[in-house]
Amino acid sequence: MMPYQSIGRLLLITGVVLAVVGGLLLIAPRFSPFLEKIPGNIRWQKGPVTVYFPLGLCILISIVLSLLFHFLGRK
């Protein structure tokens, strides 16, 4: 493979990944009320300080990605 072809592929893949991430960021506010109310999320508020740790969301994303990679990795 010529060096320019590998650079071209890398740029195309990077562009597609950026477009997908940008699209997800555009639609993310529609899902934020649902995602904030997942059981297991930790929210602590005292005065003007608010600390939010989405533990439940992290576990949910981990399970979904694990299942996705498991089924896509099967041969």
C-alpha positions in Angstrom: 0.0 0.0 0.0 1.3 3.4 -0.9 2.0 5.8 2.0 -0.6 8.3 0.7 -3.3 5.6 0.7 -2.8 4.8 4.4 -2.9 8.4 5.3 -6.0 8.9 3.2 -7.7 5.9 5.0 -6.7 7.2 8.4 -8.2 10.7 7.6 -11.4 9.1 6.3 -11.8 6.9 9.4 -11.1 9.9 11.7 -13.6 12.0 9.8 -16.3 9.4 10.2 -15.6 8.9 13.9 -15.8 12.7 14.4 -19.0 12.9 12.5 -20.6 10.1 14.6 -19.4 11.7 17.9 -20.7 15.1 16.8 -24.1 13.6 15.9 -24.3 11.9 19.3 -23.4 15.2 21.0 -26.2 17.0 19.1 -28.9 14.5 20.3 -27.5 14.0 23.8 -29.6 16.7 25.5 -32.8 14.9 24.5 -31.7 11.9 26.5 -30.1 13.6 29.5 -33.2 13.7 31.7 -33.6 10.0 31.3 -29.9 9.2 31.8 -29.7 11.3 35.0 -32.4 9.3 36.7 -30.8 5.9 36.3 -30.6 4.1 39.7 -27.1 4.1 41.0 -26.1 7.6 39.9 -24.6 9.5 42.8 -25.6 13.2 43.3 -24.4 15.2 46.3 -25.3 18.8 46.8 -24.3 21.1 49.6 -24.8 24.8 49.2 -23.4 26.0 45.8 -21.4 22.8 45.3 -22.9 19.9 43.3 -21.0 16.7 42.7 -22.5 14.2 40.2 -21.0 10.8 39.5 -22.9 8.7 37.0 -22.1 5.2 38.4 -25.3 3.6 37.2 -24.7 5.0 33.7 -21.1 3.8 33.6 -22.3 0.3 34.6 -25.0 0.4 31.9 -22.6 1.5 29.2 -20.1 -1.2 30.3 -22.7 -3.9 29.9 -23.9 -2.7 26.5 -20.4 -2.4 25.1 -19.4 -5.8 26.6 -22.4 -7.5 24.9 -21.7 -5.6 21.6 -18.1 -6.7 21.5 -19.0 -10.2 22.5 -21.5 -10.6 19.6 -19.3 -8.8 17.1 -16.2 -10.8 18.1 -17.8 -14.2 17.5 -16.7 -16.1 14.5 
